[in-house]
Amino acid sequence: MPASLTQNRPGRAIALKLCAIFLFMVMAALIKAASGHVPPGQAVFFRSLFAIPIIGLWLWQSGHLHDGLKVNNLFGHIWRGLFGTTAMGLTFAGLALLPLPEVTAIGYATPMFTVIFAALFLGERVRLFRLSAVALGLLGVMIVIAPRLTLGANFSAAATYGALMVLAASILRSLVQIHVRRLVQTDSTSAIVFYFSLTATCLSLLTLPLGWLIQTPALTWTAPGIEVLGLIICAGLIGGVAQILVTSSFRFGSASMLAPFDYSSMIFASLIGWVVFSEVPTATILLGAGLVISGGVLIIWRERQLGVDRSKSKPNVPPPGTPG
């Protein structure tokens, strides 16, 4: 992206990021409201399909339509789409079984696993500080999901499956981030954003016959009523707008400055869960989420420090593009 298209306007960057996070939580609430009527695969299809025209219009208006359609690493986009689509489906399945704040708290495990996989697959050096932050975050995740794994009067097998699915989705999203780190070296942010929605739409279609083949009602696509259809279509449109806002925020502020605002999702999830679904986060969820957020903020701070050190040692090398 040309330098003239970026500006240092932190206020606008933060506002865009917060609006995007709020819209993502609204999207999740819409999916949760429709989850009793459509299976996860069908929800992923509508979420992805109706985001495409929104993203396409944005690329055209911003002059990046050519970049958004140009592919240099086809298999990279396929793997990113496969991991990302599966993660989305698992998250949507978890939303049907767990309160929205709990799903959000477990999802905070993603940066922890990203650090681990970056060391394993990208050869990044992980020292004691970041390892300690990862351990703190994973401890928080275990505190959140521990009640779901403990037999007792309130034990629910469905909720346990939901917690494990959301945790698996967090692991897959960390793999997505590893692939995106590689993709930004060859393909534009516009292409990554556009082709994810396209591949997710195509891959989710593969679940269409799944419910009939294995005779599982929970996976069988349905003909939703007008209200449910409106929910999942709105989820796709809102998701597309949110993706544009979060991508646009990086034009006005650095990724390291904006990263901590991801954790505002717990506030939005708690408010929406309370108002819409009468869900109140438990003390265990809040404690676990606090530890995960603490670990995540420490990782972000350390990454920022390392970024400053790298820029000092390599002053003439520009930073790679930021994924949207």
C-alpha positions in Angstrom: 0.0 0.0 0.0 1.5 3.4 -0.9 2.7 5.5 2.0 0.3 8.3 1.1 -2.7 6.1 1.9 -1.7 5.6 5.5 -2.0 8.2 8.3 -1.1 8.4 11.9 -4.6 9.1 13.4 -4.8 6.9 16.5 -8.2 8.2 17.5 -9.8 7.2 14.3 -7.9 3.9 14.3 -9.2 3.0 17.7 -12.8 4.0 16.9 -12.8 1.9 13.7 -11.3 -1.1 15.7 -13.9 -0.8 18.5 -16.8 -0.5 16.0 -15.5 -3.6 14.2 -15.2 -5.6 17.4 -18.7 -4.6 18.4 -20.1 -5.6 15.0 -18.3 -9.0 15.2 -20.1 -9.6 18.6 -23.4 -8.6 17.0 -22.7 -11.0 14.2 -22.0 -13.8 16.8 -25.2 -13.0 18.6 -27.2 -13.2 15.3 -25.6 -16.6 14.6 -26.4 -17.8 18.1 -30.0 -16.7 17.8 -30.3 -18.7 14.5 -28.3 -21.7 15.8 -31.4 -23.6 16.8 -32.7 -23.5 13.3 -29.7 -23.9 11.0 -26.6 -26.1 11.3 -23.1 -24.6 11.6 -22.2 -25.3 8.0 -25.2 -23.5 6.6 -24.5 -20.6 9.0 -20.9 -20.4 7.7 -22.3 -20.4 4.1 -24.6 -17.4 4.6 -22.0 -15.6 6.8 -19.4 -15.9 4.0 -21.6 -15.5 0.9 -23.2 -12.2 2.0 -19.9 -10.8 3.0 -18.5 -11.1 -0.5 -20.5 -8.2 -2.2 -19.8 -5.9 0.8 -16.0 -6.7 0.5 -16.1 -6.5 -3.3 -17.8 -3.0 -3.2 -15.2 -1.9 -0.7 -12.3 -3.1 -2.9 -13.8 -1.4 -5.9 -14.4 1.9 -4.1 -10.9 1.9 -2.5 -9.2 1.1 -5.8 -7.9 -2.3 -4.6 -10.1 -4.6 -6.7 -7.2 -5.6 -8.9 -5.1 -6.5 -5.8 -8.1 -8.3 -4.3 -8.4 -10.6 -7.3 -4.7 -11.2 -7.9 -3.4 -14.5 -6.4 0.3 -15.4 -6.1 0.1 -18.2 -3.5 -3.0 -20.2 -4.4 -2.3 -23.1 -2.0 -1.7 -20.6 0.8 -5.2 -19.2 0.3 -6.7 -22.8 0.2 -5.0 -23.8 3.5 -6.0 -20.4 5.1 -9.5 -21.0 3.9 -9.7 -24.6 5.1 -8.4 -23.8 8.6 -10.4 -20.6 8.9 -13.7 -22.1 7.6 -13.4 -25.0 10.0 -12.6 -22.7 12.9 -15.7 -20.6 12.0 -17.9 -23.7 11.9 -16.7 -24.9 15.2 -17.2 -21.5 16.8 -20.7 -21.3 15.4 -21.4 -24.8 16.8 -20.0 -23.7 20.2 -22.3 -20.6 20.2 -25.3 -22.9 20.1 -24.1 -24.7 23.3 -22.4 -22.0 25.4 -23.0 -18.5 26.6 -21.6 -15.8 24.4 -19.1 -14.5 27.0 -17.8 -18.0 27.6 -17.2 -18.5 23.9 -15.4 -15.1 23.7 -13.2 -16.0 26.7 -12.1 -19.3 25.3 -11.4 -17.7 22.0 -8.7 -15.5 23.7 -6.5 -18.6 23.6 -5.7 -17.9 20.0 -2.6 -15.6 20.5 -1.2 -18.1 23.0 -1.3 -21.0 20.5 0.0 -18.6 17.8 3.2 -18.0 19.8 3.7 -21.8 20.2 3.1 -22.5 16.5 5.3 -19.6 15.4 8.1 -21.2 17.3 7.4 -24.7 15.8 6.6 -23.8 12.2 8.3 -20.4 11.6 11.4 -20.9 13.7 10.7 -17.8 15.8 12.6 -17.6 19.0 10.4 -17.7 22.1 12.2 -16.7 25.3 11.1 -17.1 28.9 9.1 -13.9 29.0 6.7 -14.9 26.2 6.6 -18.5 27.5 5.5 -17.2 30.9 2.8 -15.1 29.2 1.6 -18.1 27.2 1.5 -20.2 30.4 -0.5 -17.5 32.2 -3.0 -17.3 29.3 -3.4 -21.0 29.0 -4.0 -21.2 32.7 -6.8 -18.7 32.3 -8.3 -20.8 29.5 -8.2 -23.9 31.7 -10.0 -22.1 34.5 -12.8 -21.1 32.0 -13.3 -24.6 30.6 -12.6 -26.6 33.8 -16.3 -26.5 35.0 -17.3 -28.0 31.6 -14.9 -30.9 32.2 -15.9 -31.7 35.7 -18.6 -34.2 36.6 -21.2 -32.8 38.9 -24.8 -31.7 39.3 -24.5 -29.0 36.7 -22.4 -31.1 34.2 -23.7 -30.9 30.7 -22.2 -33.1 28.0 -23.4 -30.7 25.3 -21.7 -27.8 27.0 -18.5 -29.8 27.3 -18.5 -30.5 23.6 -19.2 -26.8 23.0 -16.2 -25.8 25.1 -13.9 -28.3 23.3 -15.1 -27.2 19.9 -14.4 -23.5 20.7 -11.0 -24.4 22.0 -10.3 -26.4 18.8 -11.4 -23.3 16.8 -8.9 -21.2 18.7 -6.1 -23.6 17.8 -7.2 -23.5 14.2 -7.3 -19.7 14.2 -3.8 -19.6 15.4 -2.8 -21.8 12.5 -4.6 -19.3 10.3 -2.5 -16.5 11.7 0.7 -18.5 10.9 -0.5 -18.9 7.3 -1.4 -15.3 7.0 2.1 -14.3 8.2 3.3 -16.2 5.2 0.6 -15.0 2.8 1.4 -11.3 3.4 4.8 -11.9 2.0 3.4 -12.8 -1.5 -0.2 -11.5 -1.6 -2.0 -8.3 -0.7 -4.2 -7.8 2.3 -7.1 -7.2 -0.1 -6.6 -10.6 -1.7 -6.4 -12.4 1.7 -9.7 -10.7 2.9 -11.6 -11.4 -0.4 -10.5 -15.0 -1.0 -11.2 -16.1 2.5 -14.8 -15.2 2.1 -14.9 -16.9 -1.3 -13.2 -20.1 -0.2 -15.3 -20.2 3.0 -18.5 -20.0 0.9 -17.3 -22.8 -1.4 -16.0 -25.1 1.4 -19.1 -24.6 3.6 -21.2 -25.9 0.6 -19.5 -29.3 1.1 -21.5 -29.7 4.3 -24.8 -29.6 2.4 -25.1 -33.3 1.9 -23.4 -34.2 5.1 -26.4 -34.4 7.3 -28.3 -36.6 4.9 -25.3 -38.9 4.3 -24.7 -39.7 8.0 -28.3 -39.1 9.1 -27.5 -36.4 11.6 -30.3 -33.7 12.1 -27.8 -31.3 13.8 -25.8 -31.1 10.5 -28.7 -31.2 8.0 -29.4 -28.0 6.1 -32.9 -26.6 6.4 -35.2 -24.2 4.7 -35.2 -21.4 7.3 -38.2 -19.2 7.8 -38.1 -15.5 7.0 -37.0 -14.4 10.4 -34.1 -16.9 10.6 -33.1 -16.2 7.0 -33.0 -12.5 7.9 -30.7 -13.3 10.9 -28.1 -15.2 9.0 -28.2 -12.8 6.0 -27.7 -9.9 8.4 -24.8 -11.8 10.0 -23.1 -12.0 6.7 -23.6 -8.4 5.8 -22.5 -7.2 9.3 -19.5 -9.6 9.2 -18.4 -8.0 5.9 -18.7 -4.5 7.2 -16.8 -5.5 10.4 -14.0 -7.0 8.3 -13.7 -3.8 6.3 -13.6 -1.6 9.5 -11.0 -3.7 11.2 -8.9 -3.7 8.0 -9.3 0.0 7.5 -8.3 0.7 11.1 -4.7 -0.4 10.2 -4.5 2.6 7.8 -4.6 5.0 10.8 -2.7 3.1 13.5 -0.2 0.4 14.0 -1.1 -3.2 14.7 0.7 -3.3 18.0 -1.2 -0.2 19.2 -4.6 -1.6 18.1 -4.1 -5.2 19.3 -5.1 -4.7 23.0 -8.5 -3.4 21.9 -9.4 -6.9 20.7 -10.2 -7.7 24.4 -13.0 -5.1 24.4 -15.0 -8.0 22.9 -15.5 -9.4 26.4 -17.3 -6.2 27.4 -19.5 -6.3 24.3 -20.1 -10.0 24.6 -21.2 -9.6 28.3 -23.5 -6.8 27.5 -25.1 -8.5 24.5 -25.3 -11.8 26.3 -27.0 -10.1 29.3 -29.5 -8.0 27.3 -30.4 -10.5 24.5 -29.9 -14.0 26.0 -30.1 -13.2 29.7 -26.5 -14.6 30.1 -24.4 -13.4 33.0 -20.7 -14.3 33.0 -19.8 -16.3 36.1 -16.9 -15.3 38.4 -14.9 -18.3 37.0 -15.3 -17.0 33.4 -14.3 -13.5 34.5 -11.3 -14.7 36.4 -10.1 -17.0 33.6 -10.7 -14.2 31.0 -8.7 -11.8 33.1 -5.7 -14.1 33.2 -6.0 -14.8 29.4 -6.2 -11.1 28.7 -3.2 -10.4 30.9 -1.2 -13.0 29.1 -2.3 -11.7 25.7 -1.4 -8.1 26.7 2.1 -9.2 27.8 2.6 -11.0 24.5 1.5 -7.9 22.6 3.8 -5.7 24.7 6.7 -8.0 24.1 6.0 -8.2 20.3 6.0 -4.4 20.2 9.3 -4.3 22.0 10.8 -6.8 19.6 9.4 -4.9 16.7 11.1 -1.7 17.9 14.4 -3.6 18.2 14.1 -5.0 14.7 13.4 -1.6 13.2 16.5 -0.2 14.9 18.7 -3.0 13.6 17.1 -2.9 10.1 16.1 0.8 9.5 15.8 0.4 5.7 13.5 -2.6 5.7 9.7 -1.8 5.7 7.4 -3.9 7.8 5.3 -6.5 6.1 1.6 -5.8 5.3 -0.9 -6.3 8.1 -3.5 -9.0 7.4 -7.1 -7.9 7.5 
